[in-house]
Amino acid sequence: MNWKSRFSQPVLLPLVSRWEKYPHRLWLLSALWLALLAGISVWLRLGSTGLLDETEPLFAEAARQMTVTGDWITPYFNEATRFDKPPLIYWLTAIAYQVVGVNEWAARFASAFAATGLAIFTLVTLRRFGLPRPAIQQSASSASADVTEPSRPTALWLSAWIGAALVVLNVQTIAWARIGVSDMLLNGCIGSALLAFFWGYAQPNQPQAQNRWYLAFYILSALAVLAKGPVGIVLPGLVILAFLLYTGTWRSVLGEMRLVRGSLVFLAIALPWYGLVIWANGADYIESFFGYHNVERFTRVVNNHSAPVWFYFAVVPLAFLPWSAYLPIAIARLRIWQLQRWRQQPRSTHLGLFALLWFAVIFGFFTIAVTKLPSYTIPLLPAAAILVGLFWSDQMTRPPGPRSKQSLSRGVWISHIANLGLILLLAAVVFYSPNWMGNEPEMPQLAELVRQSRITLWGSLIWLAVAFVELGLLLRRQSRWIWSVQLIGFLAFLLITLLPAMTIVDAQRQLPLRQLATTIVQVQQPEEPILMIGLRKPSLVFYTQRPITFIAALSDVPDQLKKLTRRLSRPRSKVRSLLLIGRPVKFEDAGITPDQYDTIADAGVFRLARITVPRRS
């Protein structure tokens, strides 16, 4: 066999087949595989940049307040209650603070842990149930099966390795796993709950194991509700209902799930905190959390987060980069329209179908919702990873020779061409991206610094190299290796372009605020008020560990300053000055002239000043 024909064979298959006699080696290899990928994509330099305004510091400071006040029921930020989210993210972050200290790494630990845990659970699930096609299941017991058909364990290992890699190696997961907010924690809880349900569903002949997995589903769903509210049970419930209706198993499975017992377990975990926080805060909490942050977000536009109905058709492909081009064929190959075929298959072969309905239900749910944000689609990304992982496992293990389904072959070919075009588009976008920077007044030098660093040039070259290699594989009809080329290219892009870009953005946008926060701690006099005008940067509250008054509307600044200076000028007032933070141009727009304040420090585009108030006679 010459080198060309040898390369045309899936060399991973004989390697895995030989190691099947030593499963501990394959599990060790799997652990190292996930440790490498999650270590680079999620944990590497996790705490090297400051908290990102405006949302992340709200969570970080609310968790810190719990450690200070000892009140683990009512979240607070800047001396006011914060009812936006339930407490699970605050609790985990507060525990991390107590273990490793109050810092950025601890603030992001829960998100990184959730992403990693979900990837591990996905790998284990795919290793058990991730058959890329029923033929492999049948070949294990059929004497007439094609001898070129790979073994069942080989196909499962490939599904597990590829699918788990895609869980952590996509744009949106990397972004949200590195930010200390509740979105990735919700994703981890919902994704794990759905996978736990499938473990129970797929083992109808093992009642003890089935009961344990259904119990795990109820516990994880309760944690999802504690992570972000009712959506934590609504989404899994809708996915499971759609799946059971499609498979026609709803009567038997709902009986297996022991709904009464499960509901009691669910309520015992999820309900106590809600009861305590309502008891402590009454109608204020109910109206804010349930009314504003749940019902109103679904039924009307909140915080100007409106978008057209096709919004997520654009967001999801961007979120799932660089694997998006293969999502349509990964869905189409399942042939969901063949209802009877699916109903005749054993439950253990339904993972691909389950992932498809998981993806579709969550996509449809948030498409219907009036308020739209890119982060809302995070819970469907694990399903997309499973679907595409199964597709690539199918490509890796499909025996050579003419395809029996030419339409599918054409679909795969079209997907490869679309992926090649997408990679070339990424190369162009990355190369020209500095031309689109600089619109944010807080980072006026960003574009120039990015150009000087040449990270976008290197990033563009990486994607060009990926496209060149993929084109060569297509011409040699070795397309089964495209996923590995793309994975290596994405890791290189992450290390050479994305992570350095985050450092540059942090130095421009957030570092000046941290520097001023340090100065405030040094120069603030006892009880001296701190005001920020023209914008709201909650990170100042976290880094100063002091309350700050934010006056975003410049038209309100004169009246607010008059009231404050009148109070400070009273004879009994112990303090005669206030600290003012903002951009100098905002000072002028608010009618504050340089002769009215003393400049203490400038950092980036921000200025810290002190206004001294004369004593009133």
N, C-alpha and C positions, 0 to 999 in steps of 0.2 A: 504493500500500500504506500503510494507516494505521499509527500507532505501535504499536497492539496486535498487529496481524498481523506487523509487522516484528520485534517483540520475541519473538514466538512462534518465530521461526526461530533456529537455532543460529548466532549471529553470529560465533562463533569459526571456524566452518567456512570461510566465504569468505576470512577473514583468513589462515588457515593455507594455504588453497589458493593464494592469491596469492603467499605467501612460499615456496611449494614450489619456485619457480624459483630461489630464493636460499637454499639449505639452510644456508649458513653463518650467516645471520641467525637461523634457527630454532635452530641449535645454540648460538649466543650467547644467545638468549632462554632456552634450557633451562639454560645455565650460570648465568645471572643468577637464574632461578627457583629452582634448587637452592641457590645461594649464599644467597639471601634466607631460604628456609625452614630450611635446616640452620643458617644463622647464628643465627637466632632460637631455634630449638628445641634446638640442641645446644651451640653455641659461645658464645652471649651469656652473659656473666658466669659462665663455666665455673669459674673459680678464685676467685670472690668469696666463697664460703663455705668453712668449715673442713671437714676430713675427717670423715665421718659414722661415728661408732661404731655397731657394733663391728667390722664386717668391713673397711671401706675402709682404715683405717690399717694393718691387717695386710699388705695388698698394698703400700701405699706405703712402709712401713718395710722390708719384705723387699727391695724394689727398692733402697732407699737403702743397705741393708747391703751389697748387691753392689758398689756404687760405693766403699764404704769398705774392704771386705775384699779386693776383687778376686776373690772366689770367685763365679763366674757359673754354677756347677753346683749347689751345695746352697743353697737359700734358708734364711735365718735370720730369726727375729723374737724380739726380747727375749732374746738369747743362747741361743736354742733353735732346733733345726731346724724348718722349716715345710714339711711334705710334702703339704699339702692340695691344691695345684695345681701343674701343670707351669710351666716358666719363661718362656713367651713374654710374658706380661703383665709379668713382672718385668724382662725384657730391654728391652722397649719403654719402660717407665717409667724404667728406669735411664738409657737413652740420652737420653730427654727431660730428665732431671735434668742430665745433662752438657751439654746444649745450652742450656737456659733456666734452670737452677738447680733446687734442691729446693723445690718449692712445690705448691700444690694443683692448679694448672693442668697442670703436668707430670704429676702423679699421675693425672689424668683424661684425658690426651691420647689414650692408646691406645683408650679406650672411645669418645670423641668421633670419632676418626679412623675407627674400624671402622664406626660408624653412618653417617658421611658417605660413606665408600667404598662401602658396600653400597647406599646410595641412588643413587649415581652409576651403579653397575653395573646396578641395577634399571632405571633410566631408559634406559640404552643397550640393555638386553635387550628391554624393552617397545617401544622405537622400532623394533627389528628384527623382533620376533616377536609383538608384542602386538595381534594382530587380535582385536577384540571378538567377531566372529562370522565364520563361513566365507563368508557372502554377499559380504563386501567383497573377499575373495580372488577369488571367482568373477567378480565384476563387472568386474574389471580386464581380463578376456579375453573377456567375453561381450557380444555385440552386442545381445542382448535384455535386458540388465540394466536395472533401473529407473534412469531418469535422475536420480532424486532420491537414489540411493545415493551416499554420499560417496566420495572417492578413498581409495585404500589408505593413502597417506602421511598424510592428515589423521587417519584413525582411529588410526594408529600414534603420531602425535605426541600426541594426546589421551590415549591409554593411558599413554604414557611420563610425561607431566606429572602426571597424576592419581596413577598408581601410585607413582611416586617420592616424591610429596608425602606419601602415606599411610605410606610406610616410616619417615619421620622424625617425622610428626605423629600420634603416638598416645601414650597415657599411659605405657605401659611402656617404649617406646623412649626417650622423653624422660628418664624416671627413671634408667634404667640407662646411657644414654649420658653422663650427668653424674656417674657414680660410678666411681671407679677400681678396679673389680674385673674378673674375667675373663669375666663373663657376656656382655657386649656384644661383646667380642673373639671369643668363641666364635661368637656369632650372625653376626658379620661373616664369619668364616672359613667356617662351614657354608653360609651363604646364598650367598656368592660361589662356593664349590665347586659347589653345586647349579646355579647359573646357568651356570658354566663348562661343566659337563656338558651342560646343555641346548643351549648353543651348538654343541657337538660333535655331539650327537644330531640337531639340526635341520638339519645341513648334510651329508647323506650323499653328495652329489655333489661335494663339495669336500674331498678327502682330506687335503690339506696343512693347511687351516684346521681341519679336524676333529681332526687329530693334535695341533695346538697347543692346542686347547681341552681335549681330554682330558688332556693333560699338565698344563695349568693346574689341572684338577680334582684330579689327584693331589697337586700341590704345595699347593694350598689345603687339602685334607683333611689333609695332614701337619701344616700349621700349626695346624689345628683340634685335632689331637691334642696338639700342643705348647701349645695354649691351655688345654685342660681334660681331656685324657686320652682314653681309648678311645672315649668318646661322640662324639668328633670325626670318627671314621670309621664308627661303628656307625649313627648317624642318617642320614648321606648314603647309606650302603650300603643300608639298609632302604628309604629313599625310592626310590632308583633301581631296586632289585629289584622293588618293588611296581609301579612305573611300567612297567618292561619286561615284566613278566608280564601286566599289563593290556593293553598295546598289542600283545603277541605278538611283540615284536621282540628278545627277550632273546638269542637265538642270534646274530643278526647284530650287534647292538650290542656284546655282550661281546667278539666278535671284533674289532670296530672299535676297542675301547678298549685293545687290546694289554695285557692284564692282567699278563703277566709283566714287561714293560718298566715299566708303570706302578707295579707293586708294588715294583720295585727302586728307582724314584725316590722313592716314598712312604717306604720304609724308610730310604733314605739320608738323608732329611731328618728323619724323626720318631724314628728309633731311637737315634742316637748319644748324645743327652742322657740318655735312659733308661738306656743302658748305663753311662755315666759316673757318674750319680747312684747307681745300684745298686752299682757298683764302690766308690764312696766311702762308702756308708752301709749296704750289705748288706741283711739281712733287715728292718731297721727301716723302710726305705723301702718295700719290697715289701708288708709287712703293713699299713702306714699308708695308703699311696696306693691300691694295687690292692685290698687287702682291705677296708679301712674306707670309703674315700671313693668307691669304685666299686661293688664287688660288694654290700657291705652296704647301701648307699644304695638299690640297686634291689630287694633281697630282704627288707629289714626296715627298721623305723623307726629313723632316726638323728637324734640331738639333738632328740627329741620332735617332729619335723616329720611328724606323721601327719595324715591328712585322709581324708574319705570318698571313695568312688569317683567321685562327681559333682563333686569339687572343681574340676576344670578347666573344667567346664561353666559355673561361676560366674566363675572367674578370667579366662578368655580374653575374654569380653565386656567385663569391666572393663578388662583390659589394652589392648584395641583401641579404647577410647573415643576419639573420639566417633563412630566408623564402624561400631560393632558391629551395629546394626540391619540393615545391608545385607549382612552376611556370609551369612546363610542363603539369600537370593535369589541372591547371587553364586555360591554353590555349586550351588543347584538349577538355575539356568539352563544349566549345563553338561551336564545330563542324563547323568550318568555311567553310568546303567543302559543306555544305548544303545551297547553295546560295539562292534557291527559298524560303526556310523556313525563312531565315533572311529578304528577301525582302517583305515577307507577314506580318512580325511583325510590330507593330506601331513604329514610330521613337523613342518614349520615352523609348523603351526597348533595344535600340542599344548601350547602354554605354559600355557593355562588348566587343562587336564587335569593337567599336571605339577604346577602350584601346588596343585591340589586334593589330590592324593595326598601331596605334601609336607606340607601342613597336616594331613591325616588321620593319616598314619603317626606324626608326632611327637606329635600329640595322643594317639593310642592308646598309644604307647610310655610316655609319662609317666603316663598314667592307670593302666597296669598296674603301674608302679613303686610300691613301698610307701612310700618316703620322698617327700613331695610339698612343693614350694616354688613360689610364684608365678613366680619367675624361670626355672624350668625350661622354661616355654613360650615364652620369647623367640625361639628359632629358628623357630617357626612364624609369627611376625608378618609377615615379608617375604612369605610365601605368601598370608597374608590380605590384605596390601596389593595384591598382584598381582591376586587374585581380585576385590576390590572396585574396583580401578582399571579392570579390564576391563569390569566391570558398568557403571560410570559412563561409560566411553567408548562402550559400546553405547547407553546412554540419550542421549548427546550426538549420536551420529551416526545413530541410527535415523531413517529418513525419516518425516515426519508422515503421519497417516492412520490408519485402523483397524488394529489389531493382528490378525495372523492367529492368534495364540495367546492366547485370552482368559484361560486359566489363568495364563499368565505375567503378563499385564496385572494380574490380580487379585493375584498375588504381589507385584508391584512396588508396587501401591497399598497393600497390607498393610504392606510394608516402610516406606513413607513414613509411614504412621500410627504404626507402632511407633517409628520414629525420632523423630517429633514427641513422642510420649509420653516417650521416653528423654531428650530435651532438656529437657522440662518437669521431669522427675524430677531431672536434674542441677541445674537452677536451684534446686529446693527443697532438695536435699542441700547445695549450696554455701551457701545462705542460712542453714540451721540448723546447719551444721558447727561453729561455735564452741560450741554447747551440748554437743557430744560431746568437746570437748577438755578438758585439765586433769587427765586420769587419771594421767599420767606425773608422778611426784614431782619429776623433774628440771626440769620446765617448768610450775611452778604458775601462772604469770601468762600463759601462752600464750593462753588463751581471751580474756582481757581485752584483751591487746595486739592480737589479731586483730580484735576488735570495734572498738577505737579506730581501727585503720587503715582500716576499712570496705572492705577488699579483698574480703571475701566478699559484701558487699552489691553491689559493682560486678560481681563475678563472676556473681552471680545475675541481675543486670540484663542482662548480656551474653547469657546463655543464654535469658532471656525474649525479648530482641530477636531472637535467632536463631530461636526458635520462632515468633514473630510473623511474621517475614519468610517463613519456610518455609511457614507456613499460607497466607499470601497467594499464594505461588507455587503451592501445591497448588490453591487455589480458582481461580486463573487458568490452571491446567493447564500451568504452566511448571516442572514438577518437575525438568527436566534441569539447572536451575541450583542445586539444593539443595546439591550438594557444595561449590560455591564459597562459598555463604553460611556453610556449616558450617566450612569451612577458615578463612575470615576471622574468624569468631567464636572458633574455637579459638586462633588466634594472639593475638587480643585478650585472651582469658582467660589465656593463658600469660604475656603481658606485664604484665597488670594484677593478676592474682590469684596464679598459681602461683609465679612468680619472687619477688615480694615475700614470699609466704608462706614460701618457703625461707629468705629472709634473716631473718625473724622467728624461725623455728624454730632457725636457727643461733645467733642471739643469745641465745636461752634455753638451748639444749641443749649447744652445743659451745664457744661463746665463753668461758664461765667456765673451761673446762678449758684452753683456750689461754692464758688469762691466768695461771692457776696454773702452767702449764708455763714461762712466761716468768719467773715468780717463782722457781720451783725452780732454773732455770739461774743466777739471780742469787745465791741464798742457800745453795745446797748446798755443804757442806764436802767436801773431798777424801775419797773413799771412803765418804761418808755414805749408808747405804741409804735407799731410797725404797719405801714400802709404800702400797698402795691397798687399803682394806678395804670389804667390803659389796657391791662391784660391780667390773666389769672394763671399763676404758676404754683400749683400746690407743692411742688418739690421743695420750695422754700420753707414750708411748714415742717416737712420731714427733716430737712437738714439743719434747721435752726432749733427744732423742737420747741418752737414758740408760736403762739397764735398770731396770725397776720390778717389784717383787714384788706380784702380785695375790692377795689372800685374799678370795675371794668369799663363802665360808661364814663367817658371824660366829662360829659355834661353834668354828672353828679359830683364831680370832684370839688368844685368851689363850695357848694353847700355843705358837703361832708367835712371839708377842712375847717369851715367856719364853726360848725358845731363842736368839732374836736378842739380847736384852738380856744374857743370860749370856755370849754371845760378845763383845759390845761392852765388857763390864765387865772383861774380862781385862786384866791389867797391860800386856801387850804390844800391846793394841789401840790403833791410832792414832786412832780416832774414838770419841767418847763419846755420840753422838746418832743419831737416825734421823728421817726425815721421814715424816709420816703424812698421807694424803689420803683424804677420804671426806665423807659427809654427817654433820653433828654428831649427828643422831639415831642414826646407825650407830655412832658412837663410844660413845654411851651403851649401845646394845644389846650392844656387845662388851665392856662393863665398863670402858671407858676414861673416867675422870672428868676434868673440866676442870683439877683440881689436878695431874694427871699430865702435862700438856703445856702448851706455850706456843703460842698462836695466832700464826701468821705472816701469813696473809691469808685472807680470805673472798671467794668469787666465786660468784655465783648461789647454789645450794644446797650448794656444796662448801666445804670448809675444808682449809687446809694448816696443819699443826701440826708442832712439833718435840718429841720426847720425849728428854730428856737422861738418860743412864744414868750413875749414880755408879760410880766406880772401885771394883773389888773389892779388898779388902786381902788 
